[in-house]
């Protein structure tokens, strides 16, 4: 049995308006759970329906907090503060919520909880869930922003011991702070919080085991970060930006003779060889072999061009794939970095046009830099 949408009547605790909420019922089908506890479901996503939204006044809250407020004065103030109209941008009673509607419901809840001076643990959980919605939509930039807000409020919750749920333990929150720092590329902070969580888990149970596993992941990212520091394309990045990119990069392993990317195919990523050897062919003819620290596919990533060569593995090959959404998140956050990489793209174009046939040029009237800025939506 899978999750199904159900409806039941409720009354707004702020304005006493009666309405129907749409929730999920039935057995949850969890496909997998991310290391920061984000569940992936088949079919209807219960995350999208966690927040109740009053269609009349815009008051929004989780079901556990759908309770009468303490005084008539506070009620009146909240009605005035929350009646801005954003809640009318979506009919929350219409059925399954879109990602936009889910995000809007959490934004409304966040506003309401902030007005009610909710605990930092509650606010952290809301920011964290908003990051999950961005992750589901592959919006790396806004996920990173939401995780940054979440980790700051989780730290505050830990220090004040006002955790989100009663069953939350300090070691679990410490683990979350470590894991969100790891996802943000803050490796020293992540290590410190993981070690703190292990010390708090006196029974050396599940939290301690998870922390040890993630400490290994931190070591792996450090290895990738050191490799990215030797790649020309990433020289303009700051150390923190390289750490984040190394965290967001996706490792891949190939054995035997397998095609990693194919000539003339669309490309939205680049690859860094970590271990092993990659063979490069153009029009069926071998032209190069690439070893650890060398890259391929960077112009497809940076300018949106089709792949200019076919690259295959030779034996065991480990690569690090840098996808466009991850790189885009970094470039849009730092215009100076984007400008420096734009200069690199221009230099690469000049070198390319001097060495390759006219068919490989960027195209009449369109420079590689213009393509770069268009691909990454840089103003």
C-alpha positions in Angstrom: 0.0 0.0 0.0 1.3 3.5 -0.9 0.6 6.9 0.5 -2.7 8.5 -0.4 -4.2 12.0 0.0 -6.8 12.4 2.7 -8.9 15.4 3.7 -10.3 16.4 7.1 -11.7 19.6 8.5 -9.8 21.9 10.9 -10.3 25.4 12.3 -7.6 28.1 12.3 -6.4 28.9 15.8 -5.8 32.5 14.8 -8.9 33.6 13.0 -11.3 30.7 13.7 -11.8 30.1 10.0 -13.0 26.5 9.2 -11.4 24.8 6.2 -10.2 21.4 4.9 -6.6 20.3 5.0 -5.0 17.7 2.6 -2.7 15.3 4.2 -1.1 12.0 3.4 -2.2 8.7 4.8 -1.4 5.0 4.3 2.0 3.2 4.4 5.1 5.3 3.6 7.3 3.9 0.8 10.8 5.2 1.6 13.2 4.4 -1.2 16.3 5.7 0.6 17.3 8.3 3.3 20.1 10.8 2.8 22.8 11.3 5.4 21.0 14.3 6.8 17.8 12.3 7.3 16.0 13.5 4.1 13.7 10.6 3.0 13.0 9.8 -0.6 9.5 8.5 -1.3 7.7 6.8 -4.2 4.6 8.7 -5.3 3.1 11.4 -3.1 5.8 13.3 -1.1 4.6 13.7 2.5 7.1 16.6 3.0 5.0 18.7 0.7 2.0 18.3 3.1 3.6 18.8 6.5 2.5 22.4 7.0 -1.1 23.5 7.5 -2.0 26.9 5.9 -5.1 28.8 6.7 -6.6 30.2 3.5 -8.2 33.1 5.3 -5.4 34.7 7.3 -2.3 32.9 6.1 -1.4 31.4 9.5 0.8 28.3 9.0 2.1 25.7 11.3 3.0 22.0 11.7 0.1 19.9 13.1 1.6 19.6 16.5 1.6 23.4 16.9 -1.9 23.9 15.5 -3.1 25.1 18.9 -4.9 28.2 20.3 -2.6 31.1 20.9 -2.3 32.5 24.4 -4.1 35.9 24.2 -6.6 37.9 22.2 -3.9 40.7 21.8 -1.5 38.3 20.2 -4.2 36.8 18.0 -5.1 40.2 16.7 -1.4 41.1 16.1 -0.8 37.9 14.2 -3.8 38.3 12.0 -2.6 41.7 11.0 1.0 40.5 10.5 0.1 37.4 8.5 -2.6 38.8 6.2 -0.2 39.9 3.4 -1.7 37.7 0.8 1.1 35.3 -0.1 -1.1 32.4 1.2 -3.5 33.1 -1.7 -0.9 32.2 -4.3 -1.9 28.6 -4.1 -5.0 26.7 -3.1 -3.7 24.4 -0.5 -7.0 22.5 -0.4 -6.9 21.5 -4.1 -5.0 18.2 -3.7 -1.4 17.1 -4.1 1.0 20.1 -3.6 3.6 21.1 -6.1 7.1 21.8 -5.0 6.3 25.5 -5.3 3.3 25.1 -3.0 5.4 23.1 -0.5 8.1 25.8 -0.4 5.5 28.5 0.0 3.8 26.6 2.9 7.2 26.4 4.7 7.9 30.1 4.1 4.6 31.0 5.6 5.2 28.7 8.6 8.7 30.2 9.1 7.2 33.7 9.2 4.6 32.6 11.7 7.1 30.8 13.9 9.4 33.8 13.9 6.6 36.1 14.9 5.7 33.7 17.7 9.4 33.7 18.8 9.6 29.9 18.3 12.7 28.0 19.5 15.8 27.9 17.3 15.3 24.1 17.1 11.9 24.6 15.4 13.3 27.3 13.0 16.3 25.1 12.1 14.0 22.2 11.2 12.0 24.5 8.9 15.1 25.8 7.1 16.3 22.2 6.8 13.1 21.0 5.2 13.2 23.9 2.8 16.7 22.8 1.8 15.3 19.3 1.1 12.7 20.8 -1.2 15.4 22.6 -3.1 17.5 19.4 -3.3 14.5 17.6 -4.8 14.4 20.3 -7.5 18.2 20.1 -8.1 18.5 23.8 -7.1 22.0 23.6 -5.5 22.3 27.4 -5.0 19.2 27.8 -2.9 19.7 24.5 -1.2 23.1 25.7 0.0 21.6 29.0 1.2 18.9 27.1 3.2 21.4 24.7 4.6 23.5 27.7 5.7 20.6 29.1 7.7 19.7 25.7 9.0 23.2 24.9 10.4 23.4 28.3 12.1 20.0 27.7 13.9 20.8 24.1 14.7 24.0 25.3 16.4 22.0 27.8 18.4 19.5 25.1 19.3 22.3 22.8 20.5 23.9 25.5 22.6 20.5 26.4 24.2 19.3 22.8 24.3 15.9 23.7 22.7 15.8 20.9 20.2 13.0 20.4 17.7 11.5 17.1 18.8 11.4 15.6 22.3 13.2 12.4 21.1 16.0 14.5 19.7 19.2 14.0 21.7 22.2 16.4 21.8 24.3 13.9 19.9 21.8 13.7 17.1 21.8 17.5 16.8 25.6 17.6 16.9 25.7 15.0 14.1 23.3 17.1 12.0 25.4 20.2 12.5 28.4 18.2 11.4 26.7 16.8 8.4 25.3 20.1 7.2 28.7 21.6 7.6 30.1 18.8 5.5 27.5 19.4 2.8 28.5 23.0 2.8 32.2 22.1 2.3 33.1 23.4 5.8 35.4 20.4 6.6 37.1 21.6 9.8 33.7 22.5 11.3 32.2 19.2 10.2 35.1 17.2 11.8 34.8 19.1 15.1 31.0 18.5 15.3 31.3 14.8 14.4 33.9 14.3 17.1 31.6 16.1 19.6 28.7 13.9 18.6 30.8 10.7 19.1 31.8 11.9 22.6 28.1 12.6 23.5 27.0 9.2 22.3 28.3 7.3 25.4 26.8 4.1 24.2 28.7 4.4 20.9 25.5 3.6 19.1 24.0 4.5 15.7 25.0 8.2 16.0 28.7 7.4 16.7 28.7 4.9 13.8 27.2 7.5 11.4 29.8 10.1 12.5 32.7 7.7 11.9 31.3 7.0 8.4 31.0 10.7 7.7 34.5 11.4 8.9 35.7 9.1 6.2 33.6 11.1 3.7 35.3 14.2 5.0 38.7 12.6 4.3 37.6 11.7 0.8 36.5 15.3 0.1 39.8 16.6 1.3 41.5 14.3 -1.2 39.2 15.6 -4.0 39.8 19.2 -2.8 43.6 18.8 -3.1 43.2 17.4 -6.6 40.9 20.3 -7.7 43.5 22.8 -6.4 45.8 21.6 -9.2 43.3 22.0 -12.0 43.6 25.3 -13.9 39.8 25.8 -14.3 39.4 25.9 -10.5 42.4 28.1 -9.7 40.2 31.2 -9.5 38.2 29.5 -6.7 38.8 30.3 -3.1 39.7 27.4 -0.7 36.2 27.4 0.7 34.7 27.4 -2.8 36.9 24.4 -3.8 35.8 22.6 -0.6 32.2 23.1 -1.5 32.8 22.0 -5.1 34.6 18.9 -4.0 31.7 18.1 -1.7 29.2 18.6 -4.5 31.2 16.7 -7.1 30.1 13.1 -7.9 32.7 10.3 -7.9 32.4 7.7 -10.6 34.2 4.4 -11.2 34.7 2.6 -14.4 36.3 -0.7 -15.2 37.5 -2.3 -18.5 36.8 -0.3 -21.6 33.7 1.9 -21.1 32.7 5.2 -22.7 32.7 8.0 -20.1 31.6 10.7 -22.6 31.0 10.6 -26.4 32.0 13.0 -29.1 29.2 15.3 -30.4 27.0 14.3 -27.4 25.5 17.2 -25.3 27.6 17.8 -22.2 26.8 19.6 -19.0 29.7 18.4 -16.8 33.4 18.0 -16.7 35.6 15.2 -15.3 38.8 15.1 -13.3 40.8 11.9 -13.4 41.4 10.7 -9.8 43.1 7.4 -10.5 43.7 5.3 -13.6 43.9 6.2 -17.2 41.4 7.7 -19.7 41.9 7.5 -23.4 40.8 10.3 -25.7 39.7 9.8 -29.3 38.6 12.3 -32.0 36.8 11.0 -35.0 37.8 7.5 -34.0 41.5 8.3 -33.8 43.4 8.2 -30.5 44.9 11.6 -29.6 45.8 11.5 -25.9 45.9 9.6 -22.6 44.9 11.3 -19.4 46.1 10.5 -15.9 45.4 11.6 -12.3 44.8 15.3 -12.0 44.0 15.8 -15.7 40.6 16.9 -16.9 38.2 16.5 -19.9 34.9 17.9 -20.8 35.5 21.4 -19.3 34.5 23.4 -22.3 31.2 21.5 -22.5 30.6 22.5 -18.8 31.7 26.1 -19.3 30.1 26.9 -22.6 27.5 24.3 -23.3 29.2 23.0 -26.4 28.8 19.4 -27.5 31.6 17.0 -26.5 34.6 17.4 -28.8 36.0 14.0 -28.1 35.2 10.5 -27.0 36.8 9.5 -23.7 36.9 5.8 -22.5 38.3 4.1 -19.5 41.3 1.9 -19.7 41.2 -0.6 -16.9 40.1 0.8 -13.6 39.3 4.5 -13.8 38.1 6.8 -11.0 36.8 10.2 -12.0 35.2 13.1 -10.3 32.3 14.6 -12.2 31.6 18.3 -11.8 28.0 19.0 -12.9 26.7 22.4 -14.0 24.2 23.0 -11.1 27.1 22.6 -8.6 29.4 25.0 -10.5 26.6 27.4 -11.1 25.8 27.7 -7.4 29.4 28.8 -6.7 29.7 31.2 -9.7 26.4 33.0 -9.0 27.4 33.5 -5.3 30.6 35.2 -6.3 30.7 37.5 -9.3 34.5 38.0 -9.0 35.1 34.3 -9.3 32.8 34.2 -12.3 34.8 37.0 -14.0 38.1 35.2 -13.4 36.8 32.0 -14.9 35.3 34.0 -17.8 38.9 35.3 -18.5 40.1 31.7 -18.4 37.4 30.7 -20.9 38.4 33.6 -23.2 42.1 32.4 -23.1 41.0 28.8 -23.8 39.0 30.0 -26.8 41.9 31.8 -28.2 44.1 28.7 -27.8 41.5 26.5 -29.3 40.9 28.6 -32.4 44.6 28.7 -33.0 44.9 24.9 -32.9 41.6 23.3 -34.1 39.6 23.4 -37.3 37.0 26.1 -37.9 34.2 23.7 -37.2 35.2 23.6 -33.5 35.0 27.4 -33.1 32.3 28.8 -30.8 30.2 30.0 -33.8 29.7 33.2 -35.8 29.1 36.2 -33.6 29.0 34.3 -30.3 32.2 34.2 -28.2 32.9 31.4 -25.7 32.7 34.0 -22.9 29.2 35.0 -24.0 28.2 31.3 -24.0 29.8 30.8 -20.5 27.8 33.7 -19.1 24.6 32.6 -20.7 25.0 29.0 -19.6 25.5 30.0 -15.9 22.9 32.8 -16.0 25.5 35.4 -15.0 24.5 39.1 -15.5 
